[in-house]
Amino acid sequence: MAGSRTSDQPAVSGGERSRPLIITEDEQLLDDLLRLCAAADVRPEVAHGLPAGRDGWAQPPLVIVGDDCAARLRDAGRRTGLVLVARDTDDTDMWRQAVALGAERVVTLPGSELWLVDRIADAVEGVGPAALTVGVIGGCGGAGASTLACALAVTAARTGRRTVLVDADPLGGGLDVLLGGEKEKGLRWPAFRESRGRVASGALEDSLPRLHSLRVLSWDRGAEVAIPSAAMRAVLAAARRRGGVVVVDLPRRVDDAVAQALAQVDVGLLVVPAELRAVAAAGRVAAGAAAALRDLRAVVRGLPSGLPGLDDDEIAALLELPLAGELPWDCGLVDDPPRGVPPGARVRGPLARFCAAFWERALPDGSGPAACAARDGDGVRG
């Protein structure tokens, strides 16, 4: 059992307080728990009984207790973040021990292995509420969805929120290019094609290019144009796990990978130019996305001055979608921004004002998806 530390002495000290603590004398159980810790990319501390000193018991982010040692820990005091691993969940005495210890959950192996791997990793990463995740889809070609996605991310980052921008459209040319950072060091999508199961959120974030105070997962300039659905699910879950805001630029066609992304999106924004042909195209896009997306709303993009356009409320009614807001005409939505100036950088411009108003309503107190779900149905105006 290389890499473990078996001792009856204090199991956690100084710079090692982020490690989970395993308490058991059952060698077979210990081997199983060490294997699960390895799957979570975590190196635990191991003890045979109650660690000496208050910190040894109170400081670890997670304590995993084997039922062989539970009875000895009755006087240790209740603490949060304790899991009891039992051989027999029908044992009434074991449930008494779980209550006495304040265990958050009683699990058996191998049935709860996947849950326990996630719980171990969450404890070490300090995971809180999931990020509010907003998906942006173009109702037709050239609607300006990628530009709006970038502007939403830039605006969120400007307020100091942790922000990750995910490019889920392999044929879109790369959001790093749109942000002027195609030469910035960091990993792109091809590096994550083989991702499965759980991806460490901290490692993911540290590996991505940092542009304009946000992290960007984009495409490289290679020929690869597919994201396996398992990789999309794992990577997006990791991006959401550390809270803040995640913005996803989505393609119009829904394949297996896009369906995995839509399943993790809290609010979808369908960008629709205020013209009849665009609305007709957007209706087909909305029908495909709505099958996997819980909350899809229309953003009506105004037309240049002098061109007649449909009313935004009329468009929302035709699409049978709630109106997220009206975005006045801004050439920055359809033209490339000046080199090095990201979309939404002009704080007083209509694009930035729309994004700021959207986030103010979606995240009035920074509390994530719950705040967004509690909003009323009114839209925002640019």
TAWOQUI-V947203 format. One record per run of one state. SS is the DSSP state (helix for helix, strand for strand, loop for the rest). FROM is the first residue (numbers start at 0). LEN is the number of residues. Records with the same first field share a line. If there is no record, write none. Layout:
SS=FROM-LEN ; FROM-LEN
//
This chain:
loop=0-5 ; 7-6 ; 16-4 ; 23-3 ; 39-5 ; 47-6 ; 58-4 ; 66-3 ; 73-8 ; 85-6 ; 101-3 ; 107-5 ; 125-6 ; 138-6 ; 158-4 ; 167-7 ; 178-8 ; 187-1 ; 192-8 ; 211-2 ; 217-11 ; 240-4 ; 250-5 ; 262-4 ; 273-2 ; 290-5 ; 301-10 ; 319-2 ; 327-3 ; 333-16 ; 362-6 ; 373-6 ; 381-1
strand=5-2 ; 20-3 ; 44-3 ; 62-4 ; 81-4 ; 104-3 ; 131-7 ; 162-5 ; 186-1 ; 207-4 ; 213-4 ; 244-6 ; 266-7 ; 295-6 ; 321-6 ; 379-2
helix=13-3 ; 26-13 ; 53-5 ; 69-4 ; 91-10 ; 112-13 ; 144-14 ; 174-4 ; 188-4 ; 200-7 ; 228-12 ; 255-7 ; 275-15 ; 311-8 ; 330-3 ; 349-13 ; 368-5
//
